[in-house]
């Protein structure tokens, strides 16, 4: 009696979503933080810092979201152009395309004789043939048609969420110095936490990712603060 063994694999499939959050959150935490820290070295009133910070968050989220939208649209347009070209090559130069299939399998150690059954099967399935070439020859995956808008909203939203962290302490006090101290603490904690989570999702060591993220954000803020203090 043989028992059937069910093997299930769990893979992380939200890479694009996580990447968009990382892009938006990383800039949202560091850029407004650096701006607020820099202004804290030049002005005494937190109202000026809050106004400038909110304006920067609004402008930054729109710019970042638009950049994500255009990047996703560019990927989709590139895929469409390459698929059209591949379709023409399969129709007009089938022998050359078949040889490319053999070459792909040759990289995996298969001889032309071993890969011929696959070539023959794809020859009778033009759409599958094109899909195969897009993925294994060009390394392109068909993009989600909703990706452009989703990317824009995710990046823009993450930027706003990240930007409010260093700016929020300035709502609680009228003293720029006190606001800066609270902003440093809250932003450092957020950078460490964000870096740790980013490391978990991207496969790097979480502790190292947390340290690097906090260090980069801190250096950006320190540079802006010192420049503003020197000018003021």
N, CA, C and O of each residue as an XYZ file, in Angstrom:
928
protein
N       0.851     -1.190      0.000
C       0.000      0.000      0.000
C       0.887      1.241      0.000
O       1.784      1.385      0.831
N       0.620      2.116     -0.933
C       1.413      3.323     -1.053
C       0.601      4.518     -0.560
O      -0.562      4.693     -0.923
N       1.224      5.309      0.249
C       0.570      6.517      0.748
C       0.981      7.703     -0.112
O       2.161      7.900     -0.402
N       0.001      8.478     -0.509
C       0.289      9.669     -1.320
C       0.818     10.772     -0.408
O       0.221     11.103      0.615
N       1.926     11.312     -0.802
C       2.536     12.390     -0.024
C       2.284     13.709     -0.739
O       2.713     13.905     -1.877
N       1.605     14.581     -0.080
C       1.290     15.877     -0.672
C       2.370     16.882     -0.257
O       2.576     17.164      0.924
N       3.033     17.396     -1.256
C       4.108     18.355     -1.007
C       3.642     19.740     -1.429
O       3.361     19.978     -2.604
N       3.563     20.619     -0.499
C       3.133     21.987     -0.821
C       4.274     22.946     -0.537
O       4.942     22.861      0.493
N       4.477     23.848     -1.461
C       5.519     24.850     -1.319
C       4.890     26.222     -1.140
O       3.897     26.561     -1.784
N       5.476     26.983     -0.272
C       4.971     28.327     -0.011
C       6.041     29.330     -0.423
O       7.128     29.378      0.154
N       5.714     30.117     -1.416
C       6.650     31.112     -1.909
C       6.049     32.494     -1.747
O       4.837     32.682     -1.852
N       6.917     33.451     -1.490
C       6.459     34.826     -1.374
C       6.206     35.371     -2.776
O       7.110     35.365     -3.611
N       4.987     35.841     -3.044
C       4.602     36.245     -4.395
C       4.215     37.715     -4.495
O       3.640     38.125     -5.503
N       4.508     38.496     -3.504
C       4.125     39.914     -3.526
C       5.360     40.801     -3.622
O       5.441     41.844     -2.973
N       6.319     40.376     -4.438
C       7.569     41.111     -4.543
C       7.404     42.536     -5.018
O       8.031     43.446     -4.475
N       6.562     42.748     -6.034
C       6.371     44.098     -6.553
C       5.737     45.009     -5.514
O       6.120     46.171     -5.382
N       4.771     44.482     -4.782
C       4.101     45.279     -3.747
C       5.082     45.684     -2.657
O       5.111     46.839     -2.234
N       5.885     44.729     -2.208
C       6.876     45.025     -1.168
C       7.924     46.009     -1.687
O       8.339     46.913     -0.962
N       8.349     45.837     -2.930
C       9.326     46.757     -3.505
C       8.786     48.181     -3.542
O       9.512     49.131     -3.249
N       7.509     48.330     -3.903
C       6.916     49.665     -3.942
C       6.848     50.277     -2.547
O       7.089     51.472     -2.379
N       6.522     49.471     -1.559
C       6.479     49.979     -0.190
C       7.872     50.404      0.263
O       8.033     51.446      0.898
N       8.875     49.598     -0.065
C      10.253     49.926      0.313
C      10.676     51.245     -0.324
O      11.263     52.097      0.343
N      10.381     51.414     -1.609
C      10.756     52.647     -2.304
C      10.088     53.858     -1.669
O      10.747     54.850     -1.358
N       8.772     53.770     -1.477
C       8.043     54.907     -0.919
C       8.391     55.186      0.528
O       8.597     56.338      0.909
N       8.459     54.141      1.336
C       8.717     54.325      2.764
C      10.134     54.821      3.024
O      10.346     55.673      3.887
N      11.097     54.295      2.288
C      12.482     54.697      2.500
C      12.665     56.189      2.244
O      13.275     56.891      3.050
N      12.140     56.667      1.133
C      12.258     58.092      0.835
C      11.374     58.916      1.755
O      11.750     60.018      2.155
N      10.191     58.385      2.098
C       9.288     59.118      2.975
C       9.861     59.336      4.366
O       9.597     60.362      4.992
N      10.631     58.395      4.846
C      11.247     58.546      6.170
C      12.461     59.471      6.131
O      12.662     60.269      7.046
N      13.260     59.369      5.092
C      14.536     60.089      5.090
C      14.439     61.519      4.571
O      15.041     62.419      5.156
N      13.704     61.752      3.495
C      13.676     63.094      2.906
C      12.974     64.107      3.810
O      13.571     65.138      4.119
N      11.728     63.862      4.253
C      11.107     64.824      5.180
C      11.874     64.948      6.495
O      11.924     66.025      7.089
N      12.467     63.850      6.946
C      13.292     63.900      8.155
C      14.452     64.860      7.968
O      14.720     65.701      8.825
N      15.140     64.727      6.840
C      16.268     65.602      6.562
C      15.816     67.056      6.430
O      16.491     67.962      6.918
N      14.689     67.277      5.778
C      14.177     68.643      5.629
C      13.822     69.253      6.975
O      14.210     70.382      7.274
N      13.082     68.502      7.788
C      12.690     69.024      9.099
C      13.905     69.267      9.987
O      13.962     70.270     10.698
N      14.866     68.364      9.952
C      16.081     68.550     10.753
C      16.857     69.761     10.275
O      17.381     70.528     11.083
N      16.932     69.934      8.967
C      17.640     71.086      8.433
C      16.975     72.392      8.820
O      17.656     73.346      9.196
N      15.651     72.450      8.733
C      14.929     73.666      9.113
C      15.029     73.924     10.607
O      15.010     75.075     11.045
N      15.136     72.860     11.387
C      15.270     73.033     12.840
C      16.565     73.749     13.192
O      16.667     74.360     14.256
N      17.541     73.680     12.320
C      18.789     74.374     12.561
C      18.758     75.821     12.116
O      19.703     76.570     12.365
N      17.658     76.231     11.446
C      17.591     77.589     10.921
C      16.439     78.410     11.489
O      16.517     79.638     11.503
N      15.371     77.763     11.959
C      14.206     78.491     12.465
C      13.877     78.007     13.867
O      14.315     76.939     14.294
N      13.098     78.814     14.571
C      12.710     78.457     15.925
C      11.266     77.987     16.015
O      10.909     77.257     16.940
N      10.434     78.396     15.067
C       9.013     78.071     15.116
C       8.715     76.769     14.379
O       9.128     76.575     13.236
N       8.000     75.897     15.048
C       7.659     74.626     14.416
C       6.598     74.785     13.335
O       6.452     73.912     12.479
N       5.848     75.903     13.364
C       4.816     76.092     12.342
C       5.428     76.153     10.950
O       4.848     75.641      9.992
N       6.597     76.775     10.833
C       7.284     76.844      9.544
C       7.720     75.442      9.102
O       7.589     75.079      7.934
N       8.235     74.672     10.046
C       8.696     73.317      9.736
C       7.526     72.439      9.308
O       7.636     71.671      8.353
N       6.398     72.556     10.021
C       5.220     71.761      9.689
C       4.711     72.100      8.296
O       4.406     71.211      7.501
N       4.622     73.406      8.007
C       4.127     73.832      6.692
C       5.036     73.323      5.578
O       4.567     72.764      4.587
N       6.340     73.523      5.752
C       7.293     73.066      4.736
C       7.281     71.543      4.624
O       7.373     70.994      3.526
N       7.168     70.872      5.756
C       7.162     69.417      5.749
C       5.943     68.848      5.040
O       6.063     67.909      4.253
N       4.775     69.408      5.315
C       3.558     68.931      4.654
C       3.615     69.186      3.148
O       3.186     68.354      2.349
N       4.151     70.349      2.775
C       4.278     70.653      1.350
C       5.224     69.650      0.675
O       4.960     69.176     -0.430
N       6.314     69.341      1.351
C       7.272     68.390      0.783
C       6.670     67.000      0.676
O       6.880     66.307     -0.320
N       5.924     66.584      1.692
C       5.300     65.264      1.656
C       4.301     65.178      0.507
O       4.247     64.172     -0.201
N       3.510     66.236      0.323
C       2.537     66.242     -0.770
C       3.246     66.159     -2.127
O       2.900     65.340     -2.978
N       4.240     67.021     -2.301
C       4.958     67.041     -3.576
C       5.734     65.736     -3.792
O       5.741     65.180     -4.891
N       6.380     65.264     -2.739
C       7.179     64.047     -2.858
C       6.333     62.825     -3.164
O       6.724     61.990     -3.980
N       5.174     62.709     -2.516
C       4.324     61.539     -2.755
C       3.787     61.538     -4.180
O       3.686     60.487     -4.812
N       3.440     62.734     -4.687
C       2.950     62.817     -6.068
C       4.060     62.462     -7.046
O       3.848     61.691     -7.982
N       5.236     63.023     -6.828
C       6.359     62.757     -7.725
C       6.759     61.282     -7.688
O       6.994     60.677     -8.734
N       6.836     60.705     -6.491
C       7.213     59.305     -6.373
C       6.149     58.392     -6.977
O       6.470     57.423     -7.664
N       4.873     58.710     -6.713
C       3.797     57.907     -7.273
C       3.777     57.972     -8.789
O       3.579     56.961     -9.461
N       3.985     59.176     -9.324
C       4.015     59.328    -10.778
C       5.195     58.560    -11.376
O       5.074     57.947    -12.436
N       6.331     58.599    -10.687
C       7.485     57.842    -11.157
C       7.205     56.346    -11.192
O       7.588     55.660    -12.140
N       6.538     55.842    -10.159
C       6.178     54.427    -10.134
C       5.197     54.069    -11.238
O       5.293     53.004    -11.847
N       4.252     54.971    -11.489
C       3.265     54.736    -12.548
C       3.936     54.666    -13.911
O       3.671     53.755    -14.695
N       4.804     55.630    -14.190
C       5.474     55.672    -15.485
C       6.410     54.475    -15.670
O       6.527     53.933    -16.769
N       7.071     54.071    -14.586
C       7.969     52.919    -14.674
C       7.185     51.649    -15.007
O       7.610     50.852    -15.844
N       6.034     51.465    -14.343
C       5.221     50.280    -14.613
C       4.650     50.306    -16.030
O       4.596     49.277    -16.704
N       4.223     51.496    -16.478
C       3.715     51.615    -17.850
C       4.821     51.322    -18.858
O       4.584     50.688    -19.887
N       6.018     51.783    -18.557
C       7.148     51.528    -19.448
C       7.434     50.031    -19.541
O       7.717     49.520    -20.625
N       7.360     49.329    -18.413
C       7.567     47.878    -18.422
C       6.517     47.179    -19.286
O       6.838     46.272    -20.054
N       5.252     47.612    -19.150
C       4.174     46.997    -19.923
C       4.347     47.259    -21.418
O       4.131     46.371    -22.241
N       4.738     48.488    -21.758
C       4.932     48.820    -23.170
C       6.122     48.064    -23.753
O       6.085     47.624    -24.902
N       7.170     47.917    -22.958
C       8.340     47.161    -23.412
C       7.973     45.706    -23.661
O       8.398     45.118    -24.655
N       7.189     45.126    -22.769
C       6.765     43.741    -22.932
C       5.935     43.582    -24.202
O       6.118     42.625    -24.954
N       5.016     44.530    -24.440
C       4.167     44.446    -25.630
C       4.986     44.537    -26.913
O       4.734     43.810    -27.873
N       5.977     45.443    -26.922
C       6.819     45.574    -28.112
C       7.623     44.306    -28.359
O       7.714     43.840    -29.495
N       8.200     43.751    -27.316
C       9.007     42.545    -27.472
C       8.152     41.347    -27.885
O       8.600     40.501    -28.659
N       6.931     41.276    -27.373
C       6.054     40.158    -27.745
C       5.659     40.262    -29.219
O       5.609     39.255    -29.924
N       5.379     41.476    -29.679
C       5.063     41.669    -31.094
C       6.243     41.253    -31.974
O       6.064     40.604    -33.004
N       7.451     41.637    -31.554
C       8.640     41.269    -32.315
C       8.848     39.755    -32.306
O       9.179     39.162    -33.333
N       8.655     39.138    -31.147
C       8.837     37.692    -31.037
C       7.795     36.953    -31.874
O       8.100     35.925    -32.480
N       6.580     37.466    -31.909
C       5.521     36.852    -32.717
C       5.919     36.862    -34.191
O       5.723     35.874    -34.898
N       6.475     37.978    -34.651
C       6.894     38.079    -36.049
C       8.045     37.119    -36.340
O       8.079     36.510    -37.409
N       8.982     36.976    -35.412
C      10.121     36.090    -35.636
C       9.693     34.626    -35.678
O      10.207     33.844    -36.479
N       8.750     34.261    -34.812
C       8.257     32.877    -34.821
C       7.560     32.577    -36.146
O       7.663     31.465    -36.663
N       6.856     33.555    -36.692
C       6.139     33.352    -37.947
C       7.074     33.392    -39.162
O       6.910     32.612    -40.100
N       8.047     34.298    -39.139
C       8.881     34.523    -40.320
C      10.190     33.724    -40.300
O      10.724     33.390    -41.359
N      10.711     33.415    -39.106
C      11.992     32.706    -39.007
C      11.888     31.535    -38.026
O      12.611     31.487    -37.032
N      10.991     30.599    -38.309
C      10.757     29.514    -37.342
C      11.976     28.645    -37.085
O      12.190     28.206    -35.955
N      12.785     28.385    -38.116
C      13.950     27.522    -37.918
C      14.970     28.159    -36.979
O      15.563     27.480    -36.140
N      15.165     29.451    -37.126
C      16.094     30.148    -36.236
C      15.564     30.169    -34.807
O      16.328     30.024    -33.852
N      14.259     30.349    -34.665
C      13.662     30.356    -33.331
C      13.741     28.967    -32.692
O      13.941     28.847    -31.483
N      13.585     27.923    -33.505
C      13.715     26.577    -32.962
C      15.137     26.328    -32.472
O      15.343     25.692    -31.438
N      16.101     26.825    -33.211
C      17.486     26.668    -32.794
C      17.742     27.413    -31.481
O      18.546     26.971    -30.661
N      17.065     28.530    -31.287
C      17.213     29.263    -30.029
C      16.648     28.458    -28.859
O      17.169     28.519    -27.745
N      15.580     27.706    -29.119
C      15.034     26.841    -28.063
C      16.047     25.763    -27.698
O      16.280     25.482    -26.522
N      16.632     25.175    -28.709
C      17.658     24.155    -28.445
C      18.813     24.761    -27.643
O      19.357     24.124    -26.741
N      19.176     25.990    -27.982
C      20.281     26.652    -27.283
C      19.939     26.901    -25.817
O      20.790     26.766    -24.937
N      18.685     27.267    -25.566
C      18.248     27.486    -24.177
C      18.390     26.190    -23.375
O      18.915     26.197    -22.261
N      17.921     25.088    -23.945
C      18.003     23.807    -23.235
C      19.438     23.307    -23.148
O      19.792     22.585    -22.216
N      20.263     23.691    -24.118
C      21.666     23.283    -24.092
C      22.360     23.851    -22.845
O      23.270     23.232    -22.293
N      21.917     25.026    -22.417
C      22.493     25.631    -21.222
C      22.185     24.820    -19.963
O      22.888     24.914    -18.956
N      21.121     24.024    -20.045
C      20.749     23.160    -18.925
C      21.311     21.746    -19.084
O      20.979     20.850    -18.308
N      22.171     21.551    -20.105
C      22.817     20.263    -20.294
C      22.068     19.290    -21.169
O      22.451     18.122    -21.241
N      20.995     19.729    -21.850
C      20.226     18.836    -22.707
C      20.749     18.905    -24.140
O      21.099     19.979    -24.631
N      20.799     17.781    -24.789
C      21.228     17.718    -26.186
C      20.047     18.096    -27.080
O      18.900     18.069    -26.632
N      20.316     18.450    -28.347
C      19.214     18.749    -29.268
C      18.225     17.603    -29.399
O      17.022     17.828    -29.537
N      18.730     16.367    -29.355
C      17.835     15.213    -29.453
C      16.890     15.146    -28.251
O      15.719     14.796    -28.395
N      17.403     15.482    -27.075
C      16.579     15.442    -25.866
C      15.548     16.562    -25.832
O      14.450     16.382    -25.306
N      15.894     17.709    -26.388
C      14.963     18.841    -26.357
C      14.022     18.876    -27.556
O      13.086     19.675    -27.581
N      14.257     18.020    -28.550
C      13.428     18.026    -29.768
C      11.945     17.795    -29.485
O      11.115     18.460    -30.105
N      11.563     16.877    -28.569
C      10.120     16.701    -28.294
C       9.452     17.989    -27.799
O       8.300     18.263    -28.136
N      10.173     18.773    -27.004
C       9.618     20.035    -26.530
C       9.469     21.009    -27.689
O       8.455     21.697    -27.804
N      10.477     21.065    -28.541
C      10.421     21.948    -29.706
C       9.248     21.566    -30.589
O       8.523     22.435    -31.073
N       9.060     20.281    -30.801
C       7.949     19.816    -31.640
C       6.600     20.188    -31.034
O       5.676     20.581    -31.747
N       6.497     20.063    -29.725
C       5.237     20.416    -29.060
C       4.968     21.916    -29.167
O       3.839     22.329    -29.431
N       6.000     22.729    -28.965
C       5.823     24.175    -29.075
C       5.527     24.596    -30.508
O       4.818     25.576    -30.735
N       6.065     23.863    -31.467
C       5.820     24.175    -32.873
C       4.324     24.137    -33.192
O       3.844     24.884    -34.045
N       3.604     23.274    -32.508
C       2.164     23.143    -32.729
C       1.340     24.067    -31.836
O       0.113     24.095    -31.924
N       2.020     24.819    -30.983
C       1.328     25.741    -30.073
C       2.008     27.109    -30.144
O       2.816     27.439    -29.276
N       1.692     27.904    -31.158
C       2.394     29.180    -31.377
C       2.358     30.120    -30.177
O       3.366     30.746    -29.850
N       1.207     30.222    -29.520
C       1.125     31.129    -28.371
C       2.032     30.665    -27.235
O       2.711     31.468    -26.596
N       2.029     29.354    -26.996
C       2.911     28.816    -25.957
C       4.370     28.992    -26.358
O       5.225     29.230    -25.505
N       4.657     28.877    -27.631
C       6.012     29.088    -28.142
C       6.479     30.501    -27.836
O       7.595     30.709    -27.361
N       5.614     31.467    -28.114
C       5.966     32.868    -27.853
C       6.132     33.096    -26.356
O       7.059     33.785    -25.931
N       5.235     32.518    -25.553
C       5.355     32.656    -24.096
C       6.692     32.101    -23.608
O       7.356     32.696    -22.760
N       7.069     30.957    -24.158
C       8.336     30.321    -23.777
C       9.516     31.234    -24.104
O      10.413     31.417    -23.280
N       9.512     31.801    -25.304
C      10.618     32.661    -25.717
C      10.666     33.943    -24.894
O      11.747     34.431    -24.563
N       9.512     34.483    -24.568
C       9.476     35.707    -23.769
C      10.094     35.474    -22.401
O      10.821     36.323    -21.883
N       9.801     34.321    -21.821
C      10.283     34.060    -20.464
C      11.728     33.574    -20.438
O      12.530     34.057    -19.639
N      12.065     32.628    -21.302
C      13.369     31.980    -21.182
C      14.448     32.582    -22.084
O      15.635     32.456    -21.784
N      14.058     33.230    -23.176
C      15.052     33.903    -24.007
C      15.264     35.344    -23.552
O      16.399     35.805    -23.424
N      14.152     36.054    -23.307
C      14.241     37.472    -22.974
C      14.147     37.747    -21.476
O      14.475     38.844    -21.025
N      13.702     36.758    -20.702
C      13.583     36.959    -19.260
C      12.488     37.929    -18.880
O      12.619     38.653    -17.893
N      11.406     37.958    -19.646
C      10.315     38.901    -19.404
C       9.063     38.156    -18.962
O       8.685     37.147    -19.557
N       8.430     38.661    -17.924
C       7.157     38.131    -17.462
C       6.051     39.107    -17.852
O       6.254     40.322    -17.847
N       4.889     38.571    -18.187
C       3.781     39.435    -18.565
C       3.360     40.286    -17.375
O       3.011     39.748    -16.324
N       3.389     41.614    -17.527
C       3.044     42.478    -16.389
C       1.540     42.514    -16.139
O       0.735     42.350    -17.055
N       1.191     42.729    -14.897
C      -0.209     42.890    -14.522
C      -0.705     44.217    -15.089
O      -0.082     45.249    -14.836
N      -1.807     44.230    -15.849
C      -2.300     45.490    -16.418
C      -2.702     46.512    -15.373
O      -2.778     47.705    -15.670
N      -2.960     46.065    -14.157
C      -3.327     46.998    -13.083
C      -2.125     47.474    -12.288
O      -2.266     48.245    -11.339
N      -0.943     47.013    -12.675
C       0.246     47.306    -11.886
C       0.585     48.788    -11.827
O       1.009     49.274    -10.779
N       0.407     49.522    -12.929
C       0.811     50.922    -12.969
C       0.081     51.736    -11.900
O       0.711     52.452    -11.121
N      -1.242     51.626    -11.866
C      -2.014     52.390    -10.882
C      -1.731     51.905     -9.472
O      -1.578     52.711     -8.554
N      -1.661     50.588     -9.296
C      -1.381     50.039     -7.966
C      -0.012     50.494     -7.471
O       0.147     50.812     -6.293
N       0.980     50.527     -8.364
C       2.319     50.954     -7.982
C       2.325     52.413     -7.569
O       2.956     52.781     -6.578
N       1.620     53.249     -8.332
C       1.562     54.680     -8.011
C       0.936     54.906     -6.641
O       1.455     55.680     -5.837
N      -0.177     54.231     -6.377
C      -0.868     54.415     -5.099
C      -0.055     53.863     -3.933
O      -0.020     54.459     -2.856
N       0.598     52.723     -4.153
C       1.383     52.117     -3.075
C       2.597     52.968     -2.726
O       2.858     53.228     -1.551
N       3.336     53.399     -3.738
C       4.529     54.224     -3.486
C       4.132     55.553     -2.862
O       4.728     55.984     -1.875
N       3.108     56.211     -3.445
C       2.674     57.495     -2.900
C       2.167     57.370     -1.478
O       2.489     58.198     -0.626
N       1.365     56.329     -1.211
C       0.844     56.136      0.145
C       1.937     55.821      1.146
O       1.912     56.313      2.274
N       2.903     54.996      0.737
C       4.010     54.668      1.635
C       4.862     55.900      1.922
O       5.374     56.060      3.030
N       5.013     56.767      0.927
C       5.782     58.001      1.136
C       5.094     58.894      2.171
O       5.747     59.444      3.058
N       3.783     59.032      2.052
C       3.033     59.849      3.022
C       3.147     59.258      4.420
O       3.401     59.977      5.386
N       2.958     57.939      4.523
C       3.042     57.279      5.832
C       4.425     57.460      6.441
O       4.555     57.746      7.631
N       5.459     57.292      5.618
C       6.811     57.472      6.137
C       7.106     58.918      6.486
O       7.766     59.189      7.489
N       6.627     59.852      5.672
C       6.917     61.257      5.906
C       6.268     61.831      7.157
O       6.799     62.761      7.764
N       5.131     61.285      7.542
C       4.455     61.799      8.735
C       5.164     61.401     10.028
O       4.972     62.035     11.065
N       5.977     60.359      9.965
C       6.679     59.923     11.179
C       7.635     60.988     11.704
O       7.534     61.348     12.876
N       8.555     61.509     10.900
C       9.464     62.536     11.433
C       8.791     63.893     11.624
O       9.288     64.729     12.379
N       7.671     64.115     10.949
C       7.012     65.418     11.054
C       6.043     65.498     12.228
O       5.807     66.582     12.761
N       5.481     64.368     12.634
C       4.462     64.351     13.678
C       4.907     65.016     14.986
O       4.102     65.726     15.590
N       6.147     64.823     15.455
C       6.536     65.463     16.724
C       6.451     66.986     16.700
O       6.275     67.607     17.749
N       6.572     67.591     15.536
C       6.512     69.051     15.458
C       5.095     69.581     15.644
O       4.900     70.775     15.871
N       4.108     68.694     15.549
C       2.731     69.084     15.850
C       2.510     69.181     17.356
O       1.572     69.837     17.810
N       3.373     68.529     18.127
C       3.155     68.405     19.567
C       3.843     69.482     20.383
O       3.565     69.626     21.573
N       4.738     70.245     19.762
C       5.464     71.266     20.503
C       5.729     72.465     19.615
O       5.839     72.345     18.395
N       5.829     73.629     20.254
C       6.113     74.855     19.501
C       7.610     75.125     19.418
O       8.041     76.012     18.682
N       8.401     74.367     20.166
C       9.849     74.563     20.187
C      10.515     73.652     19.164
O      10.372     72.431     19.223
N      11.236     74.246     18.234
C      11.862     73.472     17.165
C      12.893     72.483     17.705
O      13.008     71.365     17.203
N      13.638     72.895     18.723
C      14.646     72.011     19.295
C      14.026     70.783     19.928
O      14.521     69.671     19.744
N      12.934     70.975     20.681
C      12.245     69.842     21.289
C      11.624     68.949     20.223
O      11.642     67.723     20.336
N      11.069     69.582     19.177
C      10.486     68.809     18.081
C      11.534     67.964     17.382
O      11.278     66.820     17.008
N      12.735     68.546     17.207
C      13.816     67.805     16.564
C      14.217     66.595     17.394
O      14.425     65.508     16.855
N      14.326     66.782     18.710
C      14.717     65.673     19.575
C      13.712     64.524     19.482
O      14.094     63.359     19.375
N      12.408     64.872     19.524
C      11.380     63.846     19.416
C      11.378     63.213     18.026
O      11.147     62.013     17.876
N      11.640     64.041     17.011
C      11.665     63.534     15.639
C      12.809     62.550     15.436
O      12.658     61.538     14.751
N      13.946     62.856     16.036
C      15.096     61.952     15.927
C      14.759     60.590     16.528
O      15.057     59.548     15.944
N      14.136     60.618     17.697
C      13.802     59.364     18.379
C      12.783     58.556     17.582
O      12.970     57.363     17.343
N      11.696     59.225     17.174
C      10.630     58.509     16.464
C      11.105     58.009     15.105
O      10.775     56.898     14.691
N      11.890     58.847     14.409
C      12.352     58.439     13.087
C      13.399     57.340     13.178
O      13.401     56.414     12.366
N      14.283     57.433     14.154
C      15.283     56.374     14.332
C      14.606     55.036     14.607
O      14.999     54.005     14.061
N      13.577     55.065     15.468
C      12.844     53.832     15.763
C      12.144     53.307     14.512
O      12.137     52.104     14.250
N      11.552     54.230     13.740
C      10.860     53.819     12.520
C      11.840     53.265     11.486
O      11.547     52.269     10.826
N      12.999     53.904     11.344
C      14.005     53.425     10.401
C      14.517     52.047     10.780
O      14.699     51.182      9.923
N      14.747     51.851     12.069
C      15.201     50.540     12.529
C      14.142     49.466     12.266
O      14.452     48.385     11.766
N      12.885     49.779     12.612
C      11.808     48.823     12.394
C      11.573     48.548     10.920
O      11.383     47.401     10.516
N      11.587     49.616     10.110
C      11.390     49.459      8.674
C      12.532     48.668      8.056
O      12.306     47.783      7.230
N      13.759     48.987      8.457
C      14.908     48.262      7.933
C      14.872     46.787      8.308
O      15.236     45.924      7.509
N      14.433     46.508      9.522
C      14.337     45.112      9.959
C      13.319     44.341      9.106
O      13.600     43.242      8.629
N      12.139     44.935      8.925
C      11.113     44.277      8.120
C      11.549     44.144      6.662
O      11.273     43.136      6.012
N      12.226     45.164      6.160
C      12.710     45.103      4.788
C      13.684     43.945      4.625
O      13.654     43.236      3.619
N      14.546     43.757      5.619
C      15.474     42.647      5.570
C      14.776     41.302      5.579
O      15.202     40.373      4.893
N      13.705     41.191      6.353
C      12.958     39.931      6.402
C      12.349     39.605      5.043
O      12.345     38.448      4.623
N      11.840     40.610      4.363
C      11.161     40.376      3.092
C      12.135     40.217      1.931
O      11.859     39.475      0.989
N      13.266     40.903      1.989
C      14.199     40.862      0.870
C      15.250     39.770      0.998
O      16.027     39.551      0.068
N      15.287     39.083      2.130
C      16.204     37.966      2.279
C      17.554     38.334      2.865
O      18.400     37.458      3.044
N      17.782     39.622      3.173
C      19.033     40.015      3.809
C      18.891     39.865      5.321
O      17.791     39.667      5.838
N      20.014     39.960      6.016
C      19.960     39.827      7.466
C      19.199     41.008      8.055
O      19.596     42.154      7.846
N      18.112     40.757      8.789
C      17.275     41.853      9.299
C      18.044     42.865     10.147
O      17.835     44.070     10.013
N      18.936     42.380     11.021
C      19.671     43.303     11.881
C      20.569     44.223     11.058
O      20.647     45.423     11.320
N      21.241     43.657     10.069
C      22.106     44.462      9.214
C      21.291     45.463      8.402
O      21.688     46.619      8.259
N      20.158     45.023      7.874
C      19.297     45.917      7.109
C      18.784     47.060      7.975
O      18.716     48.202      7.522
N      18.420     46.756      9.225
C      17.939     47.794     10.138
C      19.035     48.814     10.413
O      18.783     50.019     10.408
N      20.243     48.335     10.653
C      21.368     49.232     10.937
C      21.674     50.116      9.733
O      21.858     51.323      9.888
N      21.730     49.538      8.540
C      22.059     50.311      7.344
C      20.994     51.359      7.048
O      21.319     52.495      6.703
N      19.733     50.987      7.180
C      18.650     51.925      6.908
C      18.682     53.099      7.870
O      18.533     54.250      7.460
N      18.877     52.807      9.153
C      18.943     53.877     10.147
C      20.169     54.757      9.922
O      20.098     55.973     10.101
N      21.286     54.160      9.534
C      22.510     54.929      9.313
C      22.353     55.890      8.138
O      22.738     57.055      8.233
N      21.794     55.410      7.043
C      21.614     56.258      5.865
C      20.662     57.417      6.169
O      20.938     58.564      5.817
N      19.549     57.110      6.822
C      18.603     58.166      7.190
C      19.215     59.173      8.143
O      18.995     60.377      8.007
N      19.983     58.689      9.106
C      20.622     59.592     10.056
C      21.657     60.489      9.409
O      21.748     61.670      9.742
N      22.440     59.944      8.486
C      23.437     60.756      7.795
C      22.789     61.832      6.938
O      23.280     62.959      6.881
N      21.692     61.494      6.274
C      20.987     62.481      5.454
C      20.452     63.621      6.306
O      20.585     64.789      5.941
N      19.855     63.290      7.429
C      19.315     64.313      8.316
C      20.425     65.167      8.931
O      20.293     66.387      9.029
N      21.507     64.530      9.340
C      22.622     65.266      9.941
C      23.236     66.239      8.952
O      23.563     67.368      9.317
N      23.399     65.816      7.705
C      23.964     66.703      6.690
C      23.073     67.908      6.454
O      23.562     69.035      6.382
N      21.760     67.682      6.332
C      20.835     68.801      6.125
C      20.829     69.745      7.321
O      20.803     70.964      7.155
N      20.853     69.188      8.512
C      20.857     70.011      9.710
C      22.101     70.891      9.792
O      21.999     72.078     10.100
N      23.263     70.326      9.521
C      24.517     71.078      9.610
C      24.608     72.156      8.525
O      25.111     73.252      8.775
N      24.126     71.844      7.334
C      24.136     72.853      6.258
C      23.225     74.021      6.599
O      23.604     75.181      6.439
N      22.019     73.711      7.071
C      21.099     74.784      7.441
C      21.641     75.615      8.601
O      21.483     76.835      8.619
N      22.269     74.966      9.554
C      22.833     75.692     10.711
C      23.990     76.594     10.246
O      24.138     77.719     10.723
N      24.799     76.088      9.315
C      25.920     76.882      8.818
C      25.434     78.098      8.035
O      25.990     79.190      8.158
N      24.396     77.899      7.233
C      23.843     79.024      6.451
C      23.168     80.020      7.357
O      23.319     81.230      7.190
N      22.411     79.504      8.334
C      21.681     80.401      9.237
C      22.588     81.071     10.218
O      22.129     81.857     11.046
